[in-house]
C-alpha cells in the first residue's frame, strides 16, 4: 500500500536530506497558517480603454503603409515631371519667339534648337515609338483574340467596340479629329499618360522654320477629353496583301472620361450622347 504523500516525499528528497524537514514541509503545505498558501490570488491588471469598432474596421499594417507611401511618391514624381516638362517647353518657346523678333532687326546665327532640346530635356516623339509598338500588340490581342491564322474571320464590330471601350490608351497613336478648341485640330501624337479627363500626348517636332515655335519644340500636349473627338488606326492581324491592313475607330472623349483602371471593370452601355462638341 502506498505511503501517504509518497510522490511529494520523493520529490522533496531530491532537495532535502533531513526526513524531519520533509515531514514539516508536508504538514504545513496545505494549511492556511503555513508559509505556503493553497490558493492563488488574482488581481485586476490595468488595460487601455477599448473603443467600439465597426465590423469593417481594420488596422493598417506596415505593408499597407508602405504601399500607400509608394503610390504617393509615384504620383508626386509623375506630377513633378509633367510640370517640369511643361515649364521647360514654355521657356524654350519664349526663347524662339525672342530670337524671331530680334532676327527681323539684325541678322543672327541659326538658333541652336537641337542643343537646347537636349539641354531642357524635352521629350521627343521617337522616344515613345517602342511604347506605341507595345500598345499595338496589346490592342490586337484585346480586340481580336479569336484570330490565329489568315483563315479566321474577324469578330463583328459591336464586339470589337465593346472590347476597345475598356482598353488602356497609353501608347496609342491618336489624332484629334474635331474639337471645340480649334488649336487642337489635326494634333497627332502618342499617348504618354491616360488620365481621367486628359490625354497627355507626345507630338512630333516640325523642323520647318516657318512653323510656330510650339510645333518646332514638340514635346507634350495636354488634350482634354471633353468636347473632343479622337481617331486611331488598329492594325489587323494575319492579313494578306489584298486585304485592308487597318481598321479606323473614333473615340468620343466625353464617353471615356474615367480612369483606365476603372474603365477596365466598367460595363459600357451604348446610348445617345448629347453635346459631343
C-alpha positions as CSV (number, residue, x, y, z in Angstrom):
1,X,0.0,0.0,0.0
2,X,1.3,3.4,-0.9
3,X,2.5,5.7,1.8
4,X,0.7,9.0,2.2
5,X,2.1,11.8,0.1
6,X,4.7,9.3,-1.3
7,X,5.2,11.3,-4.5
8,X,5.7,14.6,-2.7
9,X,8.2,12.9,-0.3
10,X,10.1,11.5,-3.2
11,X,10.4,14.9,-4.9
12,X,11.3,16.7,-1.7
13,X,14.0,14.1,-1.0
14,X,15.9,15.4,-4.0
15,X,16.2,18.8,-2.3
16,X,16.3,17.9,1.4
17,X,18.2,15.0,3.1
18,X,16.6,15.5,6.6
19,X,13.4,13.4,6.9
20,X,12.1,15.7,9.7
21,X,12.4,18.7,7.4
22,X,10.4,16.9,4.7
23,X,7.7,15.9,7.2
24,X,7.5,19.5,8.4
25,X,7.1,20.8,4.9
26,X,4.3,18.3,4.1
27,X,2.4,19.2,7.3
28,X,2.4,22.9,6.6
29,X,2.0,22.6,2.8
30,X,-1.8,22.6,2.8
31,X,-2.6,24.7,5.8
32,X,-3.7,28.4,5.9
33,X,-1.3,29.1,8.8
34,X,1.8,27.9,7.0
35,X,4.2,29.8,4.7
36,X,2.7,28.1,1.5
37,X,-0.9,29.1,0.8
38,X,-3.1,26.6,-1.1
39,X,-4.7,29.5,-3.0
40,X,-3.8,31.8,-5.9
41,X,-4.8,35.4,-5.6
42,X,-5.5,37.1,-9.0
43,X,-5.5,40.9,-9.1
44,X,-7.0,43.0,-12.0
45,X,-4.5,44.5,-14.4
46,X,-4.6,48.0,-15.9
47,X,-5.6,48.0,-19.6
48,X,-6.3,50.7,-22.1
49,X,-9.9,51.5,-22.6
50,X,-11.0,49.9,-25.9
51,X,-13.2,52.0,-28.2
52,X,-16.1,50.4,-30.0
53,X,-15.1,49.5,-33.5
54,X,-17.3,48.6,-36.5
55,X,-17.2,45.1,-38.1
56,X,-15.5,46.5,-41.2
57,X,-12.7,48.2,-39.1
58,X,-9.2,47.0,-40.0
59,X,-5.9,48.3,-38.5
60,X,-3.4,49.5,-41.1
61,X,-0.4,47.2,-41.4
62,X,3.2,48.0,-42.2
63,X,2.7,46.7,-45.8
64,X,-0.4,48.9,-46.3
65,X,1.5,52.0,-45.1
66,X,4.5,51.2,-47.5
67,X,2.2,50.7,-50.5
68,X,0.3,54.0,-49.7
69,X,3.7,55.8,-49.4
70,X,4.9,54.2,-52.7
71,X,1.8,55.3,-54.5
72,X,2.0,58.8,-53.1
73,X,5.7,59.1,-54.1
74,X,5.0,57.7,-57.7
75,X,2.1,60.2,-58.2
76,X,4.1,63.1,-56.8
77,X,7.1,62.2,-59.1
78,X,4.9,61.9,-62.2
79,X,3.1,65.3,-61.4
80,X,6.5,67.0,-60.8
81,X,7.9,65.6,-64.0
82,X,5.0,66.8,-66.1
83,X,5.1,70.3,-64.6
84,X,8.9,70.4,-65.2
85,X,8.5,69.4,-68.8
86,X,5.7,71.9,-69.4
87,X,7.8,74.7,-67.8
88,X,10.8,73.8,-69.9
89,X,8.7,73.8,-73.1
90,X,7.2,77.2,-72.4
91,X,10.7,78.6,-71.7
92,X,12.1,77.2,-74.9
93,X,9.1,78.6,-76.9
94,X,9.7,82.1,-75.4
95,X,13.4,81.9,-76.4
96,X,12.4,81.1,-80.0
97,X,9.9,83.9,-80.1
98,X,12.5,86.4,-78.7
99,X,15.0,85.1,-81.3
100,X,12.5,85.6,-84.1
101,X,11.8,89.2,-83.0
102,X,15.5,90.1,-82.9
103,X,16.2,88.4,-86.3
104,X,13.9,90.8,-88.0
105,X,16.0,93.7,-86.9
106,X,19.5,92.3,-87.2
107,X,20.7,89.0,-88.9
108,X,21.8,86.5,-86.3
109,X,23.3,83.0,-86.3
110,X,20.9,80.0,-86.7
111,X,19.0,79.2,-83.5
112,X,20.6,76.1,-81.8
113,X,17.2,74.3,-81.3
114,X,18.6,70.8,-81.2
115,X,21.1,71.6,-78.5
116,X,18.5,73.4,-76.4
117,X,16.0,70.5,-76.7
118,X,18.7,68.2,-75.1
119,X,19.6,70.8,-72.5
120,X,16.0,71.4,-71.5
121,X,15.3,67.6,-71.6
122,X,12.3,68.0,-73.9
123,X,10.8,64.5,-74.6
124,X,10.8,63.5,-78.2
125,X,8.3,61.6,-80.3
126,X,10.9,58.9,-81.2
127,X,11.4,58.0,-77.5
128,X,7.8,56.7,-77.3
129,X,7.7,54.7,-80.6
130,X,8.6,51.4,-78.7
131,X,5.6,52.2,-76.4
132,X,3.4,52.5,-79.4
133,X,4.5,49.1,-80.8
134,X,3.7,47.5,-77.4
135,X,0.2,49.1,-77.4
136,X,-0.5,47.8,-81.0
137,X,0.3,44.3,-79.8
138,X,-1.9,44.8,-76.7
139,X,-4.8,46.2,-78.7
140,X,-4.6,43.4,-81.3
141,X,-4.7,40.7,-78.5
142,X,-7.6,42.5,-76.8
143,X,-9.8,43.2,-79.9
144,X,-9.0,40.0,-82.0
145,X,-8.3,37.1,-79.6
146,X,-10.1,34.7,-81.9
147,X,-7.8,35.3,-84.9
148,X,-5.0,32.8,-85.0
149,X,-4.5,32.4,-88.8
150,X,-5.4,34.3,-92.0
151,X,-8.4,32.0,-92.5
152,X,-10.1,33.1,-89.3
153,X,-12.8,35.7,-89.7
154,X,-13.0,39.0,-87.9
155,X,-15.5,39.3,-85.0
156,X,-18.4,41.7,-85.5
157,X,-17.8,45.4,-85.0
158,X,-20.1,45.6,-81.9
159,X,-17.9,43.1,-80.1
160,X,-14.7,44.9,-81.1
161,X,-16.1,48.2,-79.9
162,X,-17.1,46.7,-76.6
163,X,-13.6,45.4,-76.0
164,X,-11.9,48.7,-77.0
165,X,-14.2,50.6,-74.7
166,X,-12.4,49.0,-71.7
167,X,-8.9,49.4,-73.2
168,X,-5.9,51.4,-71.8
169,X,-4.8,54.0,-74.4
170,X,-1.3,54.8,-73.1
171,X,0.8,54.2,-76.1
172,X,-1.9,54.7,-78.7
173,X,-1.2,56.9,-81.7
174,X,-4.2,59.4,-81.6
175,X,-5.2,62.2,-83.9
176,X,-7.7,64.9,-82.9
177,X,-10.5,64.7,-85.4
178,X,-12.7,67.5,-84.1
179,X,-12.7,69.8,-81.1
180,X,-14.2,73.0,-79.7
181,X,-10.6,74.2,-79.4
182,X,-9.5,75.0,-83.0
183,X,-5.9,74.9,-82.0
184,X,-6.2,71.1,-81.3
185,X,-7.5,70.2,-84.8
186,X,-5.2,67.8,-86.5
187,X,-3.0,67.3,-83.5
188,X,-1.3,63.9,-83.7
189,X,0.9,62.0,-81.2
190,X,1.4,59.1,-78.9
191,X,-0.5,59.0,-75.7
192,X,2.0,59.1,-72.8
193,X,-0.5,59.2,-69.9
194,X,-4.2,58.4,-69.9
195,X,-5.7,60.4,-67.1
196,X,-9.4,60.7,-66.2
197,X,-10.1,63.9,-68.1
198,X,-7.0,64.4,-70.2
199,X,-4.8,62.7,-72.8
200,X,-1.2,63.7,-72.4
201,X,0.3,63.3,-75.9
202,X,3.8,63.5,-77.2
203,X,3.8,65.1,-80.6
204,X,6.5,65.1,-83.3
205,X,8.7,68.1,-83.9
206,X,8.1,70.2,-87.0
207,X,11.6,71.2,-88.4
208,X,10.2,73.8,-90.8
209,X,11.4,77.3,-90.0
210,X,8.0,78.7,-90.9
211,X,6.3,76.5,-88.3
212,X,5.2,78.0,-85.0
213,X,7.6,77.9,-82.1
214,X,5.4,75.4,-80.2
215,X,5.5,73.0,-83.2
216,X,9.2,73.4,-83.6
217,X,9.7,72.4,-79.9
218,X,7.3,69.4,-79.9
219,X,7.1,67.6,-76.6
220,X,3.9,67.1,-74.5
221,X,0.4,68.4,-75.2
222,X,-2.4,68.2,-72.7
223,X,-5.6,67.5,-74.6
224,X,-8.9,67.5,-72.7
225,X,-11.2,64.6,-73.5
226,X,-14.4,66.6,-73.1
227,X,-15.7,68.1,-76.4
228,X,-13.0,66.3,-78.4
229,X,-13.2,63.5,-81.0
230,X,-10.2,61.3,-81.5
231,X,-9.4,58.8,-84.2
232,X,-6.8,55.9,-84.4
233,X,-6.0,53.0,-86.7
234,X,-5.7,49.5,-85.4
235,X,-3.6,47.0,-87.5
236,X,-5.4,43.8,-88.3
237,X,-3.5,40.6,-87.5
238,X,-2.6,37.9,-90.1
239,X,-4.0,39.8,-93.1
240,X,-2.9,39.2,-96.7
241,X,-1.8,41.9,-99.2
242,X,-5.2,42.0,-100.8
243,X,-7.0,42.8,-97.6
244,X,-7.2,46.1,-95.7
245,X,-4.5,46.2,-93.1
246,X,-6.1,48.7,-90.7
247,X,-9.4,49.4,-89.1
248,X,-10.2,53.0,-88.1
249,X,-12.0,53.9,-84.9
250,X,-13.3,57.2,-83.5
251,X,-13.2,57.9,-79.8
252,X,-15.7,60.3,-78.2
253,X,-13.7,61.9,-75.4
254,X,-16.6,62.5,-73.1
255,X,-17.5,58.8,-73.1
256,X,-14.1,57.7,-71.8
257,X,-13.6,60.3,-69.1
258,X,-12.8,57.7,-66.5
259,X,-9.5,56.3,-65.2
260,X,-8.1,53.4,-67.2
261,X,-8.1,51.2,-64.1
262,X,-11.9,51.9,-63.6
263,X,-12.6,51.7,-67.3
264,X,-11.4,48.1,-67.5
265,X,-14.1,46.9,-65.0
266,X,-16.9,49.2,-66.1
267,X,-19.6,47.8,-68.3
268,X,-20.0,50.1,-71.4
269,X,-23.6,50.9,-72.3
270,X,-24.3,52.3,-75.7
271,X,-26.8,55.2,-75.8
272,X,-27.2,58.6,-77.4
273,X,-24.7,61.3,-76.4
274,X,-25.8,64.9,-76.3
275,X,-23.4,67.9,-76.9
276,X,-20.5,65.9,-78.2
277,X,-18.9,69.1,-79.4
